Amino acid sequence: MKLREILVINDDGIDSKGIKVLSEFMRKYGNVTVVAPKYPQSGKSASLTLDNPLILKKYSSSPATESLGEIHYYSLSGTPADCAKMAINIHLNSGIKTDLLVSGINHGTNCSIASVYSGTLGAAVEATIYGIPALGFSLDDHSEDANFESTLHYADIIIKEYLNTPYKEGVYLNINVPNLPVEDIKGIKFAKQGRGQWIKEFDEYKDPKGHQFFWMGGHFNNLTNDQDADHIALHSGYVTIVPHKVDNTDYEEIERLKSLWNI
């Protein structure tokens, strides 16, 4: 197998188990450069740091072996999208062409409306803007010591298929894995972004001096029974793959409005 130049990003931070597992796993596909936020950055979407300097710190490196590519770890005091930009520029400044960016493995799902807020997918968006193929992996388990065995099993299947498929520019893949043993997962299902919203999003508290403050919480309100919706398929025991586009223009709506508006 041809060794590729791979970037690995996440939003849970450089010390999360998910990125350690994923980055080591990706070494069998090529040389890996990891750039992850210094601290957890969940919910940052594709936001960038514009008002503070960014500090890049090199953690460690391991040389290539007969069967594994080399790996380099960096932390950055920024968002996942900052990390993706920095990683891409590390490659550019070294004369390296990036073949693939993989984001994750996220502790928790990025289904339905969560995909809009996801820092994991924010990094994938950034890569896609640069024309770099990108995948985001998430597991339906928020625990720090999550078991990623099933995720890696299906990641191997998905990545091999992905690398053998012509890349479509402007599209990245959002992959979610149920928190089940490999033998209990029903398979892989191409899905659509599910419809839902968060309600009762803020819990109200008072500090010792009686001052009011809020902490984001909320409950997910499902708005569809479509079995092809990603969150429904996931909870039915499938690994879901949703292709997302960076260009979210509604071209049909353009034509509808042109036919209705007197402008």
C-alpha positions in Angstrom: 0.0 0.0 0.0 1.2 3.5 -0.9 2.1 5.5 2.2 0.3 8.8 2.3 0.7 12.1 4.1 -2.0 12.3 6.7 -3.2 15.0 9.1 -5.1 14.1 12.3 -7.1 16.7 14.2 -9.8 16.7 16.9 -11.8 18.9 19.2 -11.4 17.0 22.5 -7.8 18.1 22.9 -4.3 16.7 22.5 -4.7 14.5 25.7 -7.9 12.8 24.7 -7.9 9.0 24.2 -9.7 9.4 20.8 -7.0 11.2 19.0 -4.2 9.0 20.4 -6.0 5.9 19.2 -6.8 7.4 15.8 -3.3 8.8 15.1 -1.6 5.6 15.9 -4.1 3.7 13.8 -3.5 6.0 10.8 0.2 5.2 10.8 -0.4 2.0 8.8 -1.7 4.3 6.0 1.2 6.7 5.9 3.1 9.5 7.7 0.9 11.2 10.3 1.1 14.8 11.6 -1.2 15.5 14.5 -2.2 19.0 15.5 -4.8 19.1 18.3 -6.1 21.9 20.6 -4.2 22.3 23.8 -7.6 22.2 25.6 -11.0 20.7 24.7 -12.7 22.8 22.0 -16.1 21.0 21.5 -18.9 23.0 19.9 -16.5 25.4 18.1 -17.7 24.4 14.6 -15.4 26.1 12.0 -14.6 29.1 14.2 -11.1 30.7 14.0 -9.0 32.5 16.6 -8.6 36.1 15.4 -7.9 38.1 18.5 -5.2 36.1 20.2 -1.8 34.8 19.1 -1.6 31.0 18.6 1.1 29.0 20.3 2.2 25.8 18.6 4.1 23.2 20.8 5.7 20.1 19.5 5.0 17.1 21.8 6.8 14.1 20.4 7.8 12.2 17.3 8.3 8.5 16.3 10.2 7.4 13.3 8.8 5.2 10.5 9.1 1.4 10.7 8.8 -1.2 8.0 5.0 -1.3 8.4 4.2 2.1 9.9 4.7 5.7 8.9 6.3 8.3 11.0 4.3 10.4 13.4 4.6 13.9 14.8 2.5 15.4 17.6 1.7 19.1 18.1 -0.7 21.1 20.3 -2.1 24.5 19.4 -3.7 27.1 21.6 -6.7 27.4 19.2 -9.8 25.9 17.7 -10.0 22.7 15.6 -10.2 24.8 12.5 -7.1 26.7 13.6 -5.4 23.3 14.1 -6.4 22.2 10.6 -5.1 25.4 9.1 -1.8 25.1 11.1 -1.4 21.4 10.1 -2.0 22.2 6.4 0.6 25.0 6.6 3.1 22.7 8.3 2.9 20.4 5.3 2.9 23.3 2.8 6.0 24.9 4.4 7.7 21.5 4.3 6.8 20.9 0.6 4.5 18.1 1.5 1.2 17.5 -0.3 -1.5 16.5 2.1 -3.4 13.4 0.9 -6.0 13.1 3.7 -7.2 14.8 6.9 -9.0 12.6 9.5 -10.7 14.3 12.5 -11.6 12.5 15.7 -12.2 10.1 17.2 -14.8 12.3 18.9 -16.0 11.3 22.3 -19.8 11.6 21.6 -21.8 11.7 18.4 -22.0 14.4 15.7 -25.4 13.4 14.3 -28.3 15.5 13.2 -28.1 19.2 14.2 -24.9 18.5 16.2 -23.0 18.4 12.9 -23.6 22.1 12.6 -21.8 22.9 15.9 -19.2 20.2 15.8 -15.5 21.2 16.1 -14.6 17.7 14.8 -16.4 18.5 11.6 -15.1 22.1 11.6 -11.6 20.7 11.0 -13.0 18.6 8.1 -14.6 21.7 6.6 -11.3 23.5 6.7 -9.5 20.7 4.9 -12.3 20.5 2.3 -11.9 24.2 1.6 -8.3 23.5 0.7 -9.3 20.6 -1.6 -8.1 18.0 0.9 -10.2 14.8 1.3 -11.5 14.8 4.9 -13.3 12.4 7.2 -14.7 12.9 10.7 -15.1 10.0 13.1 -17.3 10.1 16.2 -18.3 7.4 18.8 -21.5 7.4 20.7 -19.7 7.5 24.1 -18.7 10.6 26.0 -16.5 8.8 28.6 -12.8 9.7 28.8 -11.8 6.0 28.6 -14.2 5.0 25.8 -13.6 1.7 24.0 -12.8 2.5 20.3 -12.4 -1.1 19.1 -15.6 -1.0 17.0 -14.7 2.4 15.6 -11.3 1.3 14.5 -12.8 -1.9 13.0 -15.2 0.1 10.8 -12.7 2.9 10.2 -10.4 0.4 8.5 -13.2 -0.7 6.2 -14.3 2.9 5.4 -10.9 4.4 4.9 -9.8 1.6 2.5 -13.0 2.2 0.4 -12.6 5.9 0.6 -9.0 5.9 -0.6 -10.0 3.7 -3.6 -12.8 6.1 -4.6 -12.3 9.2 -6.7 -12.5 12.2 -4.5 -15.4 14.7 -5.0 -14.3 18.2 -4.3 -16.2 20.2 -1.7 -17.5 17.1 0.1 -16.4 15.6 3.4 -17.8 12.6 5.3 -19.3 12.6 8.8 -19.1 9.1 10.3 -20.8 8.1 13.5 -20.3 4.7 15.3 -22.7 3.2 17.9 -21.3 2.3 21.3 -21.7 -1.5 20.7 -19.4 -4.4 20.3 -18.3 -5.1 16.7 -20.5 -8.3 16.5 -23.6 -6.3 17.6 -23.3 -3.6 14.9 -25.7 -4.2 12.0 -23.4 -2.7 9.4 -22.7 0.6 7.6 -25.5 2.8 6.3 -25.3 5.9 4.1 -27.6 8.3 5.8 -28.9 11.9 5.7 -28.5 14.6 8.3 -31.4 14.1 10.7 -33.8 16.8 11.7 -33.9 17.9 15.3 -33.2 20.7 17.7 -32.1 21.4 21.2 -34.7 22.6 23.7 -34.5 23.9 27.3 -30.9 24.6 26.5 -29.9 26.6 29.6 -29.9 25.5 33.3 -30.3 28.4 35.6 -28.2 28.8 38.8 -27.2 31.3 41.4 -23.8 31.9 42.9 -23.2 32.2 46.6 -24.0 36.0 46.4 -27.3 35.4 44.7 -26.2 36.4 41.2 -27.9 34.5 38.3 -25.8 32.5 35.8 -26.6 29.9 33.2 -24.9 26.6 32.2 -25.7 25.1 28.8 -27.4 21.7 29.0 -30.6 21.0 27.0 -32.5 18.1 25.6 -32.6 16.8 22.0 -36.0 17.1 20.4 -36.3 14.6 17.5 -38.2 16.0 14.5 -38.3 13.1 12.1 -39.2 9.4 11.9 -37.1 8.9 8.7 -35.1 5.6 9.2 -32.4 7.1 6.9 -31.8 10.0 9.3 -28.3 9.6 10.8 -29.3 9.7 14.5 -32.1 7.2 14.0 -30.0 4.8 12.0 -27.2 5.1 14.6 -29.5 4.3 17.5 -30.8 1.3 15.5 -27.3 -0.1 15.5 -25.7 1.1 12.3 -22.5 3.0 11.5 -23.7 6.0 9.6 -22.0 8.0 6.9 -23.3 11.4 5.8 -21.6 13.2 3.0 -21.7 16.9 3.7 -21.0 19.8 1.3 -19.1 23.0 2.1 -21.3 24.8 -0.4 -24.7 24.8 1.3 -26.4 27.0 -1.3 -30.0 26.0 -2.0 -30.0 26.2 -5.8 -33.6 25.2 -6.1 -34.6 28.0 -3.8 -32.7 30.5 -6.0 -34.8 29.5 -8.9 -38.0 29.6 -6.8 -37.3 33.0 -5.5 -36.3 34.3 -9.0 -39.7 33.2 -10.2 -41.6 34.8 -7.4 -39.8 38.0 -6.5 -40.4 41.2 -8.5 -36.8 42.3 -8.7 
